[in-house]
Amino acid sequence: MRATPLLKSYWSELHQRDFHSAKHLLDEIERRHWRDDGFGELIALERERLEHNGLQLLPRHHSNRKPRSHRPDANGIEFQRLGADHDWYLNAELERILRSSWGGDPALRVPTELDSVLVLANNFSLSTGVLRPLSHYLNFLHHHGGPRLRSVQLQDDASAEVIDALLSDNDLVIVNGLQQICNVDQLAAAVARRARRGPVLGYLHETRWILDRLPEIQKRRLRTILPHMHLLLCCERQRQDFAPYGRGLSASVVHNPTLSAGGDDGKPPPQRVHGSVLMSGTIQERKGIAFFNHCAESLQACGYSFSWAGQARDPGEPLSESVCFLGHLSAGELQRRLLQTDIFFLSSLEDTFPLAAIEAYLHGCKLLLPRSTGLVDVLEGRSAVHIYESHSLEAARQGLDQLRDSPAPSAGDRLAISRELGLQSFLERMNGALSPAVSPPSEAPSVAVIAHLYYTDLGFELARHLQAVAGPRCDLYLTVPRQKSDPQLMRSLQKMFSPHFRTVHCLAVENRGMDIAPFFSAITALQRSSQPTPDLILKIHMKKSLQNSGSRKGQRWRRGLLEGLLGNRCNVRRIQQRFVSDQELTLLAPASFLMLRSSQDRRIAANDQLVNDLLRQYDLPADPQRPFVRGTMFWVRGAVLLQELERCPLPPVERFRQGHCPDGSLAHAYERVLSYLPQRHHAITPDQPSEEL
């Protein structure tokens, strides 16, 4: 492992005891180096160091270039994303929003009745703006937890049977944009059939300029499908644009989200160039390339310099020599360019709600906008904004001259637009529009979740997983090591979980016996509870395995177990239904985590003596063919486990070793025996959820 510049900066922040800055550096180190030898262990241990210095319940921030997508081996599907494929980013803004949502903010509440969401869309590469807005919402749903998420691009010739199966398997269906509507032959009829059973929403980004140019067959498909959908619109004028094709069951304007302007990167801000004019976007007819060229050629002598940032895809639409072509800029490069630009000139003939113009405004650019864009709804009347009525040279000249001599956008207007079109406001509008008319599920079994949170930086990951099981018949017993359980942390945990569970018990426990001794503390609290014995108990913990298996293996185990036991509401309801329908089922765990003997047991049999002693105490014969659950996470029938544990007194916490417990300790023996006891009469049930769950 080499001492990188980032690592040196991290050590410097630690030395100065600036732990928040150190945490952000550690996030970046993990993003860049988590695969490099030695960095995985170092990062995990340093997060533990930061935790001990007061940085508790702070998740790792990260950003992917785009969500993952892949080609499935399935007829009729071109691309798809499942579950965690929708993970795009987790930043400080989303962290704050998640805290508000889990804390009970009604505007950010994700309905517990919503088990699954299907999105039909194109352009998974996010090279255009059509899927970006919805990807922000799906990213929020992923990090919030609860619903099963699936995004699909159907092939144009997908069969009615394939489409019907997809639509019927989800509570809520969202069709994003016109491409799937216009190109997939069987989609309109399938949506009409689906709409009789559950809601279908259409998130529409197009305006009359696009609609007028559709072939007649695509217009017919649009007329067929619109009356069966609830419409989500980017701007008010789309109501009139789509009216000739159908009104829809309802219509809500949700706009599109913009992220806040980039923070201080440590570099001095560039000098803004007076008279500089910028347009960004793909070079094409719809973006007004001919109009922009004409303005540049005619107005260059008036002291204006014109530039264009974006991709050049159509050689038939070249830029004029009077325009400086900047090429495709990264997000950071574009932000720096916006800080140098005087006027952002939206030359588009059709652009429903272009976020590039919003981001330019937030970076201090004056805006020249056509009346045809939906941005007029929110920007007209704001400082440093001029609306031109026609795509004519004279209209553009007047607007540019007025803006060049006017001051920059006011701080108040920029803040107001940032709030109105920011991520939180968008999520609130989407939640309001997506509150589905879904029938509540049949009454679920009562559940006691017993979770041990040793590593508090995994608190957000735990909260996301717990959304899959949370509900009015579920109680949470959350154990935290006493040395980390300061009052502020315990209040934060109580606030995060109380709105979602019947009761929440945050218990401070001794750091002994790994997750086993805390589990017994929770069992004692459960036995003293006034609630009836739960139908099911779910035992989980936030595993890292820094001492035994290493951080990478520990992460694989934790994620594999939690995804298998929780994952999403569809998976949890499936597991609970297995217990309801099979009364002989007592213990269930993911099949890949069942084993007869660990490799360490086979080599030195360090645990055999203690395990056999415990089996004798519980009057349970030894059975070499009886498996246990690696990692000690499982679903178990509540009455069965509690009756077994009542056969002899639970061991006092002092019998468990402090801190890490090696093989041969009482904790490792109970890791096996807790799996053995419910198997007294019925063997464990291996569970193998399908990939789509």
N, C-alpha and C positions, 0 to 999 in steps of 0.2 A: 504494500500500500504506500503510495507516494504522498508527500505533503503538497497538495495542490494549493494554489493561491486562495481559493475559497476556504479550504481547511485552515489556512493560516489566519484568514480574516475571522473565522469562527473562534479560533483560540484567543484572538485578540479581544473579541467581544466578551468572551467568558472572563478573561483576565480583568476587564473593566466592569464586570458584573452587569452588563447590559444583556439580560437573558432573553428579552423579547427580540432584539436584533439578532442574537445568536440563534434563536429558534427559526427565524426566517432564512438565515444562512444555511441552517441544517436542512430545511426543506429543499433548498436549491441543491445542496450537496447530494441529497438522496435522489433528486430528479436526475442528476447527471451521472452519478457514480454507483447506484445501488447494485448494479451487476458486477462491479469491479471487485476483485479479491480483497477481502478484509473490510470493505466499506460497510457491508450489511451489518456485521457485528458492531462496528464502531458507531454507526448511526443509532442502532437500537440502544446501546449503552449510553450514548450521549442524550438521547431522549429521556432516559431514566435520570440522568444527572440534572437536566432542566426541570424535570418533574419535582425532584427533591428540593429545587431552588424556587418552588412556588408556581411554576407554569403548569397548571393542572387543567385538564379537560380542554386542551388545545389540539385540534387535529392537524395533520400534515396538510399543508396547502400544495396543490399541484395543478398543472395545466397540460392537457394533451393537445397536439396540433388539431386534432379532430376526433370525434368518437370513432370507435372501431366498427367496421362492417365486414361481412364475408359472404361468399357465395355458398348457399346451402345446397346439399344434395337432395333437392326437392323439386318436383315438377311445378312449373308455373311461377316460381319465385326467382327473381334475378339477384337481389341482394337482401340481406336482413341484418338486424341487430337484435340481440337478446340480452335482457338484464343489464349486467355490468358493462356491456358494449356501449351503453348510453352515457357512461362516465366521461365527462368532457373536462371539467375543472372543479376545484374547490378552493375558493379564495376567501379573503376576509369578508367581503360583502355577502357571499353565500353562507358563510359560517354564521354571520349575524342573523340572516333570514331564517336559517334552520333553527337557531335557538328560539326565535320568536314563534315559529311554527310549532315546534315541539312544546313550547311553553304555553300554548293554548290560544295564540292570536287567531280569532275566528276568520279573518280575511285570508290567512295563509293555511287554513286547515285543509288537509287532504281527507276526503270522506272515507270513513272506515268501511263503508259499504262497497267501495271501489276495489275490486280484487284484481282487475286486469285491464290493460290499455293496449290497443292495437293502433298503430299508425301506418297508413298507406302513403308512400311518398316516393319522390325521385330525388336525384342529386344528393346521394349520401356523402359525396366528397366535400359538400359545403362550399363548392367553388362559386356558387351564386348565393343570393340571400334568401332563397325560397324556403329551405329547411332550417336555416339558422335560428329563427325565432322559436320554432317548436323544439329545436334541440336544446335551447336554454331551459324550457319547461321540463323536458324529459330528463335532463341532467339534474334539475331540482328534485323530481320525483325519485330518481335513483338514490340520491343522497338522503332524501327524507325517509325512504323505505315504505314498504307496504304493498302497493300494486305490482303485479307482474307486468313487465314492459316488453313489447315486441314491436319493431319497426320493419316494414317489408316494402320492397319494390316489386310489384307484380310484373310478370312478363305480359306483353300485350295480348298474347293468345292464351293466357291462364284460363283454365276451364271453370265453368260455373261451380262444379263440385269443390275444386280447390278453394275458390273464393268464399263459397258458402261456409265451408269448414272453418276458415280463418275468422270470418265475421261472427259466427255463432259461438266461438270459443272465448269471446272476450266481452266484458261488461260494457266497455266504451270503445268506439271506433272513431278515429279521426282521419279524414282524407285531407292531405296537405297539398294545396295547389291544384291546378287543372290538369297536369300531365297525366296522372293516373286516370282521372275522370274521362279525359278526351281520348286516351290511347288504348285502354284495356277494354276489349270488346264486351266482356260479360259483367263488368263492374256495376253499371247502372241498374241492371235488373237485380243483381245480388243485393245491392243496397236497398232497393225497394222491398225485397223480401225481409231483409234484416230489420228494417225500420219498424216492422210490425211487432218485433220482440224487444228491441232496445235501441238506444240513441245512436245516431251516426252524425258526426259533426264534420263540416267542411271548412277548413281554414284557407280562405281564398286571398291570394295576393295580387290578382290581376285586375286590370281596368278595361274600359271600353276599347282602348287602342288595341289590346290583345284580342278581346272578344270579337271585334269586327273582322279580324283577319283569320278567324278559325274556319276550316273547311266545314261545309254544311253538315257532314256526318258527325263531326265533333260538336257542333251546335245542337244537333238532335240529342246526343248523349247528355249534354249539359241540361237541356230542358227536361229530360227524363229523370235525372238524378236530383236536381235541386229541390223539388217539392218534398223530398223525403229526408232532407238534412237540416240540422240546426247550423246556421252560418256564423263563422267567426271572421270578421272583416278587419282590414288594416286601417281603413278610414271611412268616413261617412259617405263620401261620394260613390263608394262601391255599391251602396244600396240601389242607387239609380242605374248604375252600370249593369248590374245583374238582373234588374227588374224584368226586362224583356224575356229572360230565360226561366223565370220562376222566383217566387218570393222566399221559399224556404219555410220551415216550421217556425223558426225564430231567427233573429239576427242580433249579434252583439259586436261592438267595435272594441277590439282588444289592442289595436296598434301593433307595433313591433318593439322589442326592448333594445335599449342601447346600454352599454356598460359605461361606467363613469370614466372621465378622462384620466389618462395615465398619471400616476403619481410622480413625485420627484425622483429622477433616475441618477441624481448626483451631478449631472452635467448642467452648465449654465444654459438658460433658455436661449434659443437662437434669435437673431434680430428679425423682426417681421418686415418683409420687403413691401414697401408702399407700391400699390398698383399691381401686385402679383395676383394672378387669377388661376385657380386650380379646379379641375374636374377629375373625379376618380370613378372607375368602373370599367367593365369590359367595353372595348371599342366596337360599337355596333350601331345600326340605324336607330334602334329604340332609344339609345342614350343620346341621340341628337348630335352625332359626330359631324355631319355636314354643317349643321348650324354653328357648332363650336368652331369649326375650321373657318367658316365665313366671318365670324366675329373676330377671330384672331388675325386674319389677313387684313380686315378693314380697320381694326382698332389698335394695331401694334404701334402705329405712328402717333397715337394719342397718349403714349406712355404706359400702356398695359403690356405685361408679359404673361403669356398663356402657357399652361402646362397641363399634362394629362397623366394620371397614374392608373395603371390597369393592364389587363391582358389584351394583346392584339390577336384576335382569333380569325377575323375575316379580312383577307387581303383585298377584298373588294371595297373596303371602307377604310382607306389609309388616312393617317393624320397629315395635316398640312405642314409644310416646312416652317410655318409661322408658330407652330406649337412644339414646345419642348416635351418629348416623350420620356417619361420617367421609368416606364416599365412597371412590372408587378412588384409592389413594395410590401415588405413584411409589415405587421401591425406596428411595430416600434418605429420603423422607417417612415411609415405614413404619418404617425403622430408627430414626429420631428418635422416633417414637411408641412403639416397643418400649422404648427407653431410659427413657421416662417411666412405663411400665406396671408395675404390681406383679404381676399374675397374668394369664397367658394361659389362657383357658378354651375348650378344644376341645369344643364342644357337638354335634359332628357325630353323626348316627345311623350313618353309614358314612363312613369316611375311611381308606383303606388305609395311607398313609404320608405324612401331610401335612407338607410341609417348613416351612410357616408356623410350626408349633409348635416345630420344631427351631431355626429361626432366632430365635424368641422366647427360647428357652432360652440360646442362644449370646449373646444380648444382655442376659442377666441376669434374664429374667422367670421367675417360678415357674410351674409347669405343672399344670393340672387336666385330666386326660385320661380318656376313657371306656375301659373294659376292651375295647371293640370295636375299637379302633384298633391297627394293627400296630406303632405306636411303643412300645407296652408292651414289645415284645421287647427293645428296647435302652435304655429309660428307666426301667423299673421298678426300684426300689431306689436310684436316684440321688437326690442331695440336691435338695430343693425341688420334688419331683414327687409328686403325689397321684393315685392311680387310683380313679375312682368306678365302682361295679359296675353301676349302673342309671341310666337317664335319669329320675331323680326329683328333686323339689325338695329333699328331705331329704338325698339323697346329695350333691347339689351344695353345699348349705349346709355340711355337715360338711367337705367338701374345701376350700371357700373359707375357712372359719374356721380350719382347721388351717394353711393356707398363709399367710394374712395374718399370723399370729403367728410364722411360721418365718423363718429367715434366707434370703437369696438363694442361688441355686445356687453351689456351691463352684467355685473356679477350676479345681481338678483335674478335677471332673466335666465342666465345660464343655470343657476341653481334650480329655478322653477322647472325648466325643461328636463334637467337631470333627474328630478324627482318624478315628474309626470311620466316620463318615458324610461325611467330606470328599471332595473331588474325586479325590485320588489313590487312596484306598481304593476308591472306586466304580469307577474305571478299572481297577484291579487285579482286582476281582471280575468286571467285564465281560470283561476279557481272558481270565480263567480259564474263564468260561462260553462264550465265543465261539471258543475255539480250535477251528477247524472241521475236520471230517474231510474235508479237501480233498486230492485227489490232487496230488502235486507235479507241476509243469509239466515238459514234456519239456525235455531239456538245452538251455539257451540258448547262443547264440554267445558266445565270449569277447569281452570289451569292455574297452577302456581309456578311461576318462573323463578328459579334460583340462579342468580348470575353473580360471578365474582369479578370485580374490576380492580385488578392490581395495577395495570398500566393505564393511567387515566388519559393518556393521549389517544387511547382507543375508545374513549367514551362516545364520540360521534359514530364510530363504526357500530358500537353496541346499540346505540339509539336507533340507527337505521334498521338493524336486524330485528329489534324488538317491535317495530311497527307491524311486522308480519303477524304477530300473535296478540298484540294489544287489543283490549276490548273490555266491555262491562262485566265479563265473568272471569277476568284474569287478574291475579294478584302478583306483584313483583316484590321479590326479596333480593335486594342488592347489597352485597358485602364489599367493603372497602377497607384496606389495611389501616389500622389505627394511626400510624405515623403519617398517613396522607389525608386523613379524614378531617381536615380543618372545617370549621363551621360554614365557611363560604362555599366550599366544594359540596358539602352535603346539601346545602340549600339549593345550589345549582342543579344537582341531580334530582332533588325532589321536585323542583320546578319543571325540569325537562320531562319527567315521567308521570307526574300525578294526573295531568289531563287525560291520559290514555289508558290508565289501569284502574281497577276497582279500588285497590289499596296499594300503597307503595311503602315499603319498609327499607330504609337505608340504614344498614348496620355497620358500625365500626368494629372490626375484628382484629385479633392479633395476627401478625405476619408469621404464622406457623402452619405447617402442613399443606403448603401450596394452596390449591383450591379445595382440598378435602376438609380440613378443619373449619374453614369458613362455611362450607356446605352444611356441616353439622350444626353450626351456630344458627344458620337459617332454618334448618329442620326444627330446631328447638323453638324458634320464634313461630314457625308455622303451627307446631303442635299446641302452642299457647294461644293461637289466634281464635277469635270468636267465629271465624268463618268455618263452614263445614269442610270436611276432608275433600280436597280437590279431586276431580276425576282423573286429572293428569298432572304430572310434575315434569317440567323441562329443566334439566341441569345444564348450564353452559358457563364458560368463563373466557376471558380475553387472553388467550394463550400467546406467548412469544417464544418460550423454550430457549432462552439465551444460554442457559447453563448446559442443558442436556443435548439438544438437537441442533442448535444454531438458529439464527433469526429467519433464514429463508425457509427451512423446513417447518419451523414453528408457524410462520405465516401461512404456508400451504395447509398445514393441519387446521389452523384456526378457521381459515376461509372455507376449507372443504367441509368441516363439521358444521359451521354456522349456516352455510348455504344449504347443506343437506337437511338440517333440522329446522331451519327457519326459511331464509331465502326471500319468500314473498307470501302473500296471503293465500294464493292458490295452493302453494305447496303445504302450508300449515293446515288448511282445511282438508286437503287430501289425507295428510297424516292423521288428523283427528278422526276423519271418517273411517279410517282403517281400525282405530280403536273401538269406534262405535259398532262397526259391523262384525268385528271378530273379538268376542269376549274373552277368548283365550290368549290374546295378544297382551303381553305384560311389559315388554321392553323392546324399544325400537331405536336403531341407530343406522347411519349410513354403512352400507355393506363394505366399502373399501376401508373402513376403520375398525373392523372386527378382526381379532387375532387370538390365537391359542396361547402362544408364548412369545414374548419379545425376544429379539436377538440377544439382549443382555441376559435374559432369563435362561436362554439356551446355553450361553457360555458359562455363566458362573452361578446361576440359580440363586441370586442374592435375595429374591423375594419369597422363595418357597416356604421357608420356616414360618415367617410371620403370616403368610396367606393361610397355611395349614392351621396355625393356631386360631386364626379368626374363624375359619370354617368350622372348627370344633366348637367354638363359643356359640356360633349360630346353628349348630347341629345340622350342617349341610355337608353331605359327602363330597369328597374331592372327585372331580371328573376332568381328566386331561382333554376331553373333547368339548368342554364348555368354554366358549369364547368370552373375551371381555372387550370393552370399547377403548381403543387407544385415545387418549385425550380426555376420557371421562366426561363426555357430553352425550346426552341421550334423552329420549322421551320415555317415561315409565308411568304405569298406572299408579295413581296416588295411594290408594288403599293398600295395594300389594307392597310397595316399598316401605310405607310407614309401619305396617304390621311386621315386616321383616326386621326393621331397625328396632322395634320394641322388644325383640327377643332377648336382648341384653343391653345394658346401659351404654350410651354413646361414650367414647373415650373423652376424658377431660382434655382441654386444649393443651395443657402442659405436657402431655405425652407426645405431642408432635414437635419435630425439630423446628427451630426458627429459620426463616429465610428459605433458601434452596434446599430441597431434600433429595439426596442421591438414592439410587437403587438400594433396596434393603431397608428402607425406612417404613414407618407405619403408614405414611401417606401413599406410598407406592403399593403397599399391600391392600389398602382400602380401594385404591384405583381399580384393582381386579375384583375385590369382593363386592363392591357396589354393583358391578355388572352381574356377578354370580347370584346374588340373593334373589332378584326377581325371576331368575330362571329355575327356581326350586321345582316348579311343576310344568313350566312351559319354556321352551328354548327361546332365545332372543330372536327377534324378527329383523333380518337384514332389509334395509330399505334402499331402493335404487330409483330416485326420481328421474323423469325423462329430462333431456337437455332443455326442452322448452319451458320447464318449470324453474 
